Amino acid sequence: MAPSCFVKVNGIKPDSMHVDVVVKVLSCDARLHCLSGAGLQFACATVGDETGTVMLRVSGQQARLCDPGTTLVIRGARAELFDGQIRLELGRWSRLAPLTESAIFSPNLT
Protein backbone atom coordinates (compact mmCIF):
# COMPACT_ATOMS: atom_id res chain seq x y z
CA MET A 1 0.00 0.00 0.00
CA ALA A 2 1.32 3.44 -0.92
CA PRO A 3 1.87 6.00 1.84
CA SER A 4 -0.69 8.78 2.23
CA CYS A 5 -0.10 11.88 0.16
CA PHE A 6 -1.91 14.82 1.72
CA VAL A 7 -3.13 17.58 -0.59
CA LYS A 8 -4.22 21.17 -0.05
CA VAL A 9 -7.84 22.19 -0.58
CA ASN A 10 -7.01 24.08 -3.79
CA GLY A 11 -5.55 20.83 -5.19
CA ILE A 12 -8.87 18.97 -4.93
CA LYS A 13 -10.54 18.51 -8.32
CA PRO A 14 -14.08 17.27 -9.06
CA ASP A 15 -14.22 13.47 -9.26
CA SER A 16 -11.01 13.10 -7.21
CA MET A 17 -10.86 9.84 -5.29
CA HIS A 18 -8.92 8.87 -2.15
CA VAL A 19 -8.42 12.49 -1.02
CA ASP A 20 -6.31 12.92 2.14
CA VAL A 21 -6.36 16.43 3.63
CA VAL A 22 -5.92 18.25 6.96
CA VAL A 23 -8.54 20.97 7.48
CA LYS A 24 -10.04 23.21 10.14
CA VAL A 25 -13.83 23.31 10.68
CA LEU A 26 -15.36 26.75 10.10
CA SER A 27 -19.03 25.83 10.56
CA CYS A 28 -21.32 22.82 10.65
CA ASP A 29 -24.96 23.28 9.72
CA ALA A 30 -28.01 21.91 7.99
CA ARG A 31 -28.58 18.59 9.60
CA LEU A 32 -30.51 16.68 6.96
CA HIS A 33 -32.78 13.72 7.68
CA CYS A 34 -33.32 11.03 5.08
CA LEU A 35 -36.90 9.86 5.24
CA SER A 36 -36.27 6.60 3.39
CA GLY A 37 -36.96 4.54 6.49
CA ALA A 38 -33.31 4.17 7.44
CA GLY A 39 -33.40 7.32 9.55
CA LEU A 40 -30.02 8.56 8.37
CA GLN A 41 -28.84 12.03 9.37
CA PHE A 42 -26.31 14.12 7.47
CA ALA A 43 -24.60 17.43 8.17
CA CYS A 44 -22.72 19.78 5.87
CA ALA A 45 -19.60 21.34 7.34
CA THR A 46 -17.53 24.12 5.82
CA VAL A 47 -13.86 23.21 6.25
CA GLY A 48 -10.67 24.70 4.89
CA ASP A 49 -6.95 25.24 5.02
CA GLU A 50 -4.68 28.13 4.04
CA THR A 51 -5.49 27.64 0.34
CA GLY A 52 -9.30 27.68 0.42
CA THR A 53 -12.51 26.14 1.73
CA VAL A 54 -14.67 23.19 0.73
CA MET A 55 -17.92 21.60 1.88
CA LEU A 56 -17.76 18.30 3.77
CA ARG A 57 -20.80 16.03 4.00
CA VAL A 58 -20.74 13.77 7.05
CA SER A 59 -23.09 11.32 8.74
CA GLY A 60 -24.66 11.97 12.13
CA GLN A 61 -21.95 10.15 14.09
CA GLN A 62 -19.15 11.97 12.26
CA ALA A 63 -20.91 15.34 12.67
CA ARG A 64 -20.13 15.22 16.38
CA LEU A 65 -16.46 15.76 15.49
CA CYS A 66 -17.22 18.88 13.43
CA ASP A 67 -17.18 21.62 16.05
CA PRO A 68 -15.99 25.02 14.73
CA GLY A 69 -12.27 25.45 15.30
CA THR A 70 -11.54 21.72 15.39
CA THR A 71 -8.72 20.46 13.16
CA LEU A 72 -9.64 17.27 11.27
CA VAL A 73 -7.67 14.69 9.32
CA ILE A 74 -9.73 13.38 6.40
CA ARG A 75 -8.52 10.21 4.68
CA GLY A 76 -9.93 8.48 1.63
CA ALA A 77 -12.67 10.98 0.78
CA ARG A 78 -14.10 11.46 -2.69
CA ALA A 79 -14.86 14.81 -4.29
CA GLU A 80 -17.90 15.70 -6.34
CA LEU A 81 -19.35 18.85 -7.84
CA PHE A 82 -22.59 19.92 -6.12
CA ASP A 83 -24.34 23.25 -6.84
CA GLY A 84 -21.17 24.56 -8.49
CA GLN A 85 -19.00 23.82 -5.42
CA ILE A 86 -16.67 20.95 -4.69
CA ARG A 87 -18.01 18.78 -1.87
CA LEU A 88 -16.09 16.06 -0.06
CA GLU A 89 -17.98 12.88 0.82
CA LEU A 90 -16.83 10.14 3.14
CA GLY A 91 -17.30 6.62 1.85
CA ARG A 92 -17.24 3.21 3.42
CA TRP A 93 -13.46 3.11 3.88
CA SER A 94 -12.94 6.82 4.53
CA ARG A 95 -11.73 8.05 7.91
CA LEU A 96 -12.37 11.27 9.82
CA ALA A 97 -10.35 11.96 12.96
CA PRO A 98 -9.70 15.03 15.10
CA LEU A 99 -6.12 16.22 15.40
CA THR A 100 -5.03 16.44 19.02
CA GLU A 101 -3.12 19.70 18.56
CA SER A 102 -4.66 22.65 16.75
CA ALA A 103 -3.40 23.44 13.26
CA ILE A 104 -1.09 26.41 12.88
CA PHE A 105 -2.89 27.68 9.75
CA SER A 106 -5.98 29.83 9.41
CA PRO A 107 -8.42 28.92 6.65
CA ASN A 108 -8.49 31.18 3.59
CA LEU A 109 -12.07 32.45 3.25
CA THR A 110 -11.65 34.20 -0.10
Contacts in CASP RR format, 6 or more apart in sequence:
PFRMAT RR
TARGET T0000
AUTHOR 0000-0000-0000
METHOD contacts of the structure
MODEL  1
MAPSCFVKVNGIKPDSMHVDVVVKVLSCDARLHCLSGAGLQFACATVGDE
TGTVMLRVSGQQARLCDPGTTLVIRGARAELFDGQIRLELGRWSRLAPLT
ESAIFSPNLT
4 20 0 8 1.000
4 75 0 8 1.000
5 20 0 8 1.000
6 20 0 8 1.000
6 21 0 8 1.000
6 22 0 8 1.000
7 19 0 8 1.000
7 20 0 8 1.000
7 21 0 8 1.000
8 21 0 8 1.000
8 49 0 8 1.000
8 50 0 8 1.000
8 51 0 8 1.000
8 52 0 8 1.000
9 21 0 8 1.000
9 23 0 8 1.000
9 48 0 8 1.000
9 49 0 8 1.000
9 51 0 8 1.000
9 52 0 8 1.000
9 53 0 8 1.000
9 54 0 8 1.000
10 51 0 8 1.000
10 52 0 8 1.000
11 51 0 8 1.000
12 19 0 8 1.000
12 21 0 8 1.000
12 54 0 8 1.000
12 79 0 8 1.000
12 86 0 8 1.000
12 88 0 8 1.000
13 79 0 8 1.000
13 86 0 8 1.000
14 79 0 8 1.000
14 80 0 8 1.000
14 81 0 8 1.000
14 86 0 8 1.000
15 78 0 8 1.000
15 79 0 8 1.000
15 80 0 8 1.000
15 81 0 8 1.000
16 78 0 8 1.000
16 79 0 8 1.000
17 76 0 8 1.000
17 78 0 8 1.000
17 79 0 8 1.000
18 76 0 8 1.000
18 77 0 8 1.000
18 78 0 8 1.000
19 74 0 8 1.000
19 76 0 8 1.000
19 77 0 8 1.000
19 78 0 8 1.000
19 79 0 8 1.000
19 88 0 8 1.000
20 73 0 8 1.000
20 74 0 8 1.000
20 75 0 8 1.000
20 76 0 8 1.000
20 77 0 8 1.000
21 49 0 8 1.000
21 73 0 8 1.000
21 74 0 8 1.000
21 77 0 8 1.000
21 88 0 8 1.000
22 49 0 8 1.000
22 71 0 8 1.000
22 72 0 8 1.000
22 73 0 8 1.000
22 74 0 8 1.000
22 99 0 8 1.000
22 103 0 8 1.000
23 47 0 8 1.000
23 48 0 8 1.000
23 49 0 8 1.000
23 54 0 8 1.000
23 56 0 8 1.000
23 71 0 8 1.000
23 72 0 8 1.000
23 74 0 8 1.000
23 107 0 8 1.000
24 47 0 8 1.000
24 48 0 8 1.000
24 49 0 8 1.000
24 69 0 8 1.000
24 70 0 8 1.000
24 71 0 8 1.000
24 72 0 8 1.000
24 103 0 8 1.000
24 105 0 8 1.000
24 106 0 8 1.000
24 107 0 8 1.000
25 45 0 8 1.000
25 46 0 8 1.000
25 47 0 8 1.000
25 66 0 8 1.000
25 67 0 8 1.000
25 68 0 8 1.000
25 69 0 8 1.000
25 70 0 8 1.000
25 71 0 8 1.000
25 72 0 8 1.000
26 45 0 8 1.000
26 46 0 8 1.000
26 47 0 8 1.000
26 48 0 8 1.000
26 53 0 8 1.000
26 68 0 8 1.000
26 69 0 8 1.000
26 107 0 8 1.000
26 109 0 8 1.000
27 45 0 8 1.000
27 46 0 8 1.000
27 68 0 8 1.000
28 43 0 8 1.000
28 44 0 8 1.000
28 45 0 8 1.000
28 46 0 8 1.000
28 63 0 8 1.000
28 66 0 8 1.000
28 67 0 8 1.000
28 68 0 8 1.000
29 43 0 8 1.000
29 44 0 8 1.000
29 45 0 8 1.000
30 43 0 8 1.000
30 44 0 8 1.000
31 41 0 8 1.000
31 42 0 8 1.000
31 43 0 8 1.000
31 60 0 8 1.000
31 63 0 8 1.000
32 41 0 8 1.000
32 42 0 8 1.000
32 43 0 8 1.000
32 44 0 8 1.000
33 39 0 8 1.000
33 40 0 8 1.000
33 41 0 8 1.000
34 40 0 8 1.000
34 41 0 8 1.000
34 42 0 8 1.000
40 59 0 8 1.000
40 60 0 8 1.000
41 59 0 8 1.000
41 60 0 8 1.000
41 63 0 8 1.000
42 57 0 8 1.000
42 58 0 8 1.000
42 59 0 8 1.000
42 60 0 8 1.000
42 63 0 8 1.000
43 57 0 8 1.000
43 58 0 8 1.000
43 59 0 8 1.000
43 60 0 8 1.000
43 63 0 8 1.000
43 66 0 8 1.000
44 55 0 8 1.000
44 56 0 8 1.000
44 57 0 8 1.000
44 58 0 8 1.000
44 87 0 8 1.000
45 55 0 8 1.000
45 56 0 8 1.000
45 57 0 8 1.000
45 58 0 8 1.000
45 63 0 8 1.000
45 66 0 8 1.000
46 53 0 8 1.000
46 54 0 8 1.000
46 55 0 8 1.000
46 56 0 8 1.000
47 53 0 8 1.000
47 54 0 8 1.000
47 55 0 8 1.000
47 56 0 8 1.000
47 66 0 8 1.000
47 72 0 8 1.000
47 74 0 8 1.000
47 88 0 8 1.000
47 107 0 8 1.000
48 54 0 8 1.000
48 107 0 8 1.000
48 108 0 8 1.000
49 103 0 8 1.000
49 105 0 8 1.000
49 107 0 8 1.000
49 108 0 8 1.000
50 105 0 8 1.000
50 106 0 8 1.000
50 107 0 8 1.000
50 108 0 8 1.000
51 108 0 8 1.000
52 107 0 8 1.000
52 108 0 8 1.000
52 109 0 8 1.000
52 110 0 8 1.000
53 107 0 8 1.000
53 108 0 8 1.000
53 109 0 8 1.000
54 79 0 8 1.000
54 85 0 8 1.000
54 86 0 8 1.000
54 87 0 8 1.000
54 88 0 8 1.000
55 82 0 8 1.000
55 85 0 8 1.000
55 86 0 8 1.000
55 87 0 8 1.000
55 88 0 8 1.000
56 66 0 8 1.000
56 74 0 8 1.000
56 77 0 8 1.000
56 87 0 8 1.000
56 88 0 8 1.000
56 90 0 8 1.000
57 87 0 8 1.000
57 88 0 8 1.000
57 89 0 8 1.000
57 90 0 8 1.000
58 65 0 8 1.000
58 66 0 8 1.000
58 90 0 8 1.000
58 96 0 8 1.000
59 90 0 8 1.000
62 90 0 8 1.000
62 96 0 8 1.000
65 72 0 8 1.000
65 96 0 8 1.000
65 97 0 8 1.000
65 98 0 8 1.000
66 72 0 8 1.000
69 102 0 8 1.000
70 98 0 8 1.000
71 98 0 8 1.000
71 99 0 8 1.000
71 101 0 8 1.000
71 102 0 8 1.000
71 103 0 8 1.000
72 96 0 8 1.000
72 97 0 8 1.000
72 98 0 8 1.000
72 99 0 8 1.000
73 95 0 8 1.000
73 96 0 8 1.000
73 97 0 8 1.000
73 98 0 8 1.000
73 99 0 8 1.000
74 88 0 8 1.000
74 90 0 8 1.000
74 94 0 8 1.000
74 95 0 8 1.000
74 96 0 8 1.000
75 94 0 8 1.000
75 95 0 8 1.000
75 96 0 8 1.000
75 97 0 8 1.000
76 90 0 8 1.000
76 91 0 8 1.000
76 93 0 8 1.000
76 94 0 8 1.000
76 95 0 8 1.000
77 88 0 8 1.000
77 89 0 8 1.000
77 90 0 8 1.000
77 91 0 8 1.000
77 94 0 8 1.000
78 88 0 8 1.000
78 89 0 8 1.000
78 91 0 8 1.000
78 94 0 8 1.000
79 86 0 8 1.000
79 87 0 8 1.000
79 88 0 8 1.000
79 89 0 8 1.000
80 86 0 8 1.000
80 87 0 8 1.000
80 89 0 8 1.000
81 87 0 8 1.000
90 96 0 8 1.000
END
